[in-house]
Amino acid sequence: MQVVYIAGPFRANNSWAMEQNIRRAEELALLVWRIGCCAVICPHTNTRFFQGAADDAIWLEGDLELLRRSDVVLMVPGWKASQGATKEYELARELKKPVFQQLSALRSYLLRRTY
C-alpha cells in the first residue's frame, strides 16, 4: 500500500484563512483515501490546533520527516504561494518521489501500481 503525503499551504494572515487552507488539504486527503488503495498523511490536520504550543520550526521539520517516509506527494492547489509547501515540493523532488498536482493523475498512478 502506497502512502500519499498531502502538501500545501497551512499558515495564513488570520485564523479563518488558515482554516480554509486546512480544509482544502483535508478535503483532498479524503478524496485520496476514497481511491481505496493507499494511506494518506495530511499534516494540516495533524497540527491544526497546535499553533503557539511549540516553535513553528518543529512542525515543518516534523512534516518533512513524514514526507521522507511517504511514497508519493500530492500538492494542494495554491501551494506555490507557500514557503513550507515549496520546501516540501523541493524535498520530494530531491528524493525522487512522484509528485502530483492533480488528483486524477495521482489516481491513475495509484491504480496502475495496484493492479
Backbone bond lengths (Angstrom), bond angles and torsions (degrees), N, CA, C in turn:
res aa  C-N    CA-C-N  psi(-1)  N-CA   C-N-CA  omega(-1)  CA-C   N-CA-C  phi
1 M - - - 1.452 - - 1.531 109.06 -
2 Q 1.320 116.03 126.81 1.462 121.88 178.03 1.534 110.57 -75.69
3 V 1.327 116.32 147.80 1.463 122.05 174.80 1.524 107.34 -108.90
4 V 1.328 115.24 123.14 1.464 122.08 -178.32 1.525 109.24 -104.78
5 Y 1.317 115.88 129.51 1.463 123.08 178.24 1.526 108.46 -102.43
6 I 1.318 116.71 128.94 1.460 122.24 178.35 1.529 108.37 -93.56
7 A 1.337 117.33 122.36 1.464 122.24 -178.71 1.517 110.07 -120.12
8 G 1.321 115.99 129.33 1.458 119.76 178.66 1.514 111.14 -175.62
9 P 1.311 116.82 178.41 1.457 120.81 -178.45 1.523 112.35 -59.82
10 F 1.318 115.98 142.55 1.460 122.34 174.90 1.526 109.29 -120.70
11 R 1.309 116.46 -63.44 1.469 120.97 -177.08 1.524 111.11 -65.64
12 A 1.337 114.26 157.56 1.463 120.57 178.21 1.530 108.21 -157.84
13 N 1.320 115.96 177.98 1.459 120.93 -178.19 1.519 113.89 -72.23
14 N 1.327 117.11 -20.00 1.466 120.59 179.43 1.520 109.44 -151.29
15 S 1.319 115.74 168.81 1.466 119.75 -174.91 1.531 112.36 -66.67
16 W 1.335 118.03 -32.00 1.468 120.25 177.86 1.529 110.71 -63.72
17 A 1.323 116.33 -48.16 1.464 120.22 -179.49 1.531 110.91 -65.15
18 M 1.340 117.22 -37.11 1.461 120.27 177.57 1.533 109.92 -63.50
19 E 1.317 116.75 -43.17 1.465 119.89 178.87 1.526 111.12 -62.43
20 Q 1.316 117.68 -35.85 1.469 120.43 177.60 1.524 110.57 -65.96
21 N 1.334 117.71 -38.48 1.467 121.14 175.25 1.526 110.23 -61.17
22 I 1.316 115.81 -44.25 1.467 120.85 -179.63 1.527 110.00 -63.41
23 R 1.309 116.21 -44.38 1.470 119.75 -178.14 1.529 112.30 -65.18
24 R 1.334 117.37 -36.67 1.474 118.99 177.03 1.531 110.16 -62.55
25 A 1.326 116.11 -44.50 1.463 120.04 179.03 1.526 111.16 -65.91
26 E 1.308 116.08 -41.86 1.462 122.04 -179.56 1.529 111.19 -62.84
27 E 1.326 116.60 -42.60 1.463 120.62 178.51 1.528 110.75 -63.13
28 L 1.313 116.18 -42.77 1.459 120.58 178.00 1.530 110.32 -63.81
29 A 1.325 117.02 -41.41 1.466 120.86 178.38 1.525 111.19 -59.04
30 L 1.317 116.95 -43.17 1.465 120.24 179.09 1.528 111.03 -63.09
31 L 1.321 116.71 -41.93 1.465 119.76 178.31 1.528 111.31 -62.22
32 V 1.320 116.72 -37.41 1.472 119.99 178.13 1.522 109.84 -68.76
33 W 1.343 117.71 -44.73 1.467 120.07 176.97 1.531 110.20 -55.07
34 R 1.316 116.88 -39.40 1.470 121.23 -177.19 1.524 113.38 -68.19
35 I 1.317 117.62 -15.79 1.466 119.20 174.41 1.521 108.74 -60.69
36 G 1.329 116.48 -35.18 1.449 121.09 169.36 1.511 117.43 94.43
37 C 1.299 118.20 -0.75 1.469 118.51 -176.91 1.526 112.08 -125.58
38 C 1.321 116.77 20.19 1.460 119.81 -177.75 1.521 110.19 -152.04
39 A 1.315 114.68 164.06 1.462 121.91 171.98 1.520 107.06 -107.75
40 V 1.333 116.82 154.18 1.460 120.72 -173.53 1.525 110.96 -127.01
41 I 1.321 115.24 135.70 1.460 122.01 170.98 1.520 107.07 -109.43
42 C 1.321 116.25 120.75 1.457 122.46 177.19 1.525 107.27 -118.62
43 P 1.344 117.80 92.05 1.463 120.38 -175.11 1.526 112.99 -61.01
44 H 1.309 117.48 -22.96 1.463 121.21 179.24 1.523 111.26 -58.89
45 T 1.323 115.79 -41.22 1.460 119.42 -178.42 1.527 111.80 -83.04
46 N 1.305 116.55 -18.46 1.469 121.09 -179.98 1.531 111.80 -68.01
47 T 1.338 117.07 -36.32 1.466 120.81 -176.24 1.531 112.53 -122.36
48 R 1.308 116.51 20.59 1.467 123.04 -175.91 1.528 113.65 -46.81
49 F 1.308 118.89 -43.88 1.466 121.69 -173.79 1.523 113.07 -107.50
50 F 1.318 117.70 15.71 1.458 120.96 -174.82 1.525 114.23 -94.48
51 Q 1.334 118.64 0.24 1.460 121.27 -174.40 1.532 111.10 -55.27
52 G 1.330 114.75 128.69 1.452 121.25 179.75 1.519 114.56 85.59
53 A 1.322 118.46 -8.21 1.466 121.58 -177.82 1.523 112.20 -82.19
54 A 1.316 117.53 -18.25 1.464 123.65 176.52 1.526 106.86 -156.66
55 D 1.301 115.68 170.97 1.462 119.98 179.56 1.525 110.18 -63.32
56 D 1.335 116.68 136.92 1.467 121.76 -179.49 1.525 113.22 -54.38
57 A 1.316 117.46 -32.66 1.464 121.06 -176.78 1.530 111.35 -60.62
58 I 1.325 117.51 -32.73 1.475 120.06 -178.84 1.524 110.91 -66.14
59 W 1.334 116.79 -34.45 1.470 118.96 179.79 1.527 110.07 -66.52
60 L 1.330 116.53 -46.32 1.463 118.73 -178.97 1.526 111.03 -65.61
61 E 1.320 117.49 -42.80 1.474 119.44 179.86 1.530 110.73 -63.22
62 G 1.332 116.56 -40.34 1.463 120.14 176.21 1.512 112.19 -63.40
63 D 1.324 116.29 -41.06 1.468 120.09 177.92 1.525 111.52 -63.24
64 L 1.322 116.01 -40.66 1.467 119.03 178.53 1.527 111.13 -63.92
65 E 1.331 117.03 -34.83 1.471 119.37 176.81 1.526 110.58 -67.55
66 L 1.327 117.19 -40.19 1.464 120.01 176.29 1.527 110.68 -62.75
67 L 1.319 117.07 -38.19 1.462 120.81 177.22 1.527 110.20 -63.04
68 R 1.329 116.74 -43.07 1.476 119.87 179.13 1.521 111.53 -56.79
69 R 1.302 117.01 -33.60 1.466 121.89 -176.69 1.528 112.86 -89.10
70 S 1.312 117.01 -1.74 1.464 122.21 178.58 1.522 110.21 -91.80
71 D 1.325 115.16 164.77 1.462 120.65 -178.96 1.519 113.04 -97.87
72 V 1.308 116.19 -33.82 1.462 122.94 -171.28 1.526 108.33 -140.55
73 V 1.332 116.95 150.86 1.464 121.56 178.67 1.525 109.27 -123.48
74 L 1.328 115.55 135.49 1.463 122.06 173.68 1.521 107.82 -117.33
75 M 1.320 116.28 123.32 1.454 122.43 -178.87 1.531 109.92 -88.26
76 V 1.326 115.88 134.87 1.460 122.14 176.70 1.534 107.95 -79.72
77 P 1.325 118.36 137.35 1.464 119.16 176.48 1.535 111.33 -50.48
78 G 1.322 115.84 139.29 1.457 121.46 -178.07 1.514 114.32 89.66
79 W 1.322 117.44 5.20 1.464 121.56 -174.02 1.520 112.80 -64.10
80 K 1.324 118.08 -27.74 1.466 120.22 -175.37 1.526 112.82 -64.94
81 A 1.312 117.90 -19.79 1.466 121.80 178.81 1.528 112.21 -83.60
82 S 1.319 117.28 -1.60 1.464 122.49 -175.51 1.524 111.18 -109.43
83 Q 1.326 116.69 124.99 1.467 120.09 176.69 1.520 111.16 -63.09
84 G 1.330 116.89 -42.87 1.462 120.41 -179.60 1.517 112.16 -63.56
85 A 1.342 116.83 -45.99 1.463 120.44 179.39 1.527 110.84 -65.94
86 T 1.321 116.85 -33.82 1.458 119.94 176.63 1.524 110.33 -64.34
87 K 1.331 117.42 -40.10 1.469 120.47 176.08 1.523 110.71 -64.41
88 E 1.324 116.61 -39.57 1.466 120.13 177.78 1.527 110.46 -62.68
89 Y 1.315 116.59 -45.25 1.467 121.41 178.61 1.523 110.55 -59.52
90 E 1.325 116.35 -48.04 1.466 120.43 -178.41 1.525 111.50 -62.09
91 L 1.326 117.46 -41.29 1.462 120.09 178.64 1.526 110.68 -65.26
92 A 1.319 116.88 -43.57 1.472 120.20 179.07 1.524 111.00 -58.88
93 R 1.326 116.79 -43.76 1.466 120.49 178.68 1.524 110.85 -65.57
94 E 1.330 116.06 -41.45 1.471 120.58 178.26 1.522 110.90 -60.50
95 L 1.326 116.58 -38.44 1.465 121.72 -179.62 1.532 112.44 -83.96
96 K 1.318 116.05 1.16 1.464 123.02 178.90 1.532 112.62 60.76
97 K 1.317 115.29 36.54 1.460 120.37 175.54 1.529 108.78 -86.36
98 P 1.315 117.60 144.65 1.460 119.02 174.80 1.535 109.43 -62.49
99 V 1.318 116.39 131.93 1.463 122.31 179.30 1.524 107.79 -122.44
100 F 1.319 115.71 128.61 1.458 121.10 -178.90 1.517 110.12 -120.25
101 Q 1.326 115.22 147.50 1.456 120.75 177.89 1.520 111.44 -115.10
102 Q 1.322 116.20 -2.48 1.458 120.76 178.16 1.527 109.14 -133.88
103 L 1.315 114.84 136.28 1.459 120.78 -179.87 1.526 111.21 -60.30
104 S 1.321 118.11 -39.57 1.466 120.81 -178.01 1.531 111.21 -62.07
105 A 1.324 116.77 -39.77 1.470 120.07 178.83 1.529 110.45 -67.85
106 L 1.318 116.81 -39.94 1.468 120.34 176.86 1.527 110.29 -63.25
107 R 1.312 116.66 -45.60 1.470 120.90 -179.98 1.524 110.35 -56.87
108 S 1.310 117.49 -47.95 1.471 121.21 179.52 1.522 110.83 -59.68
109 Y 1.317 116.60 -44.83 1.465 121.57 179.02 1.525 110.84 -60.01
110 L 1.324 117.24 -48.96 1.463 120.97 -177.71 1.518 112.08 -64.43
111 L 1.316 117.22 -42.62 1.460 120.42 -177.92 1.527 111.11 -69.40
112 R 1.325 118.17 -33.26 1.477 120.41 175.15 1.516 110.59 -65.00
113 R 1.313 117.74 -37.31 1.467 122.17 -177.56 1.522 111.50 -76.30
114 T 1.335 116.94 -22.06 1.464 121.28 -177.59 1.513 111.49 -80.82
115 Y 1.315 116.80 -35.68 1.468 120.18 -174.00 1.496 112.75 -109.11
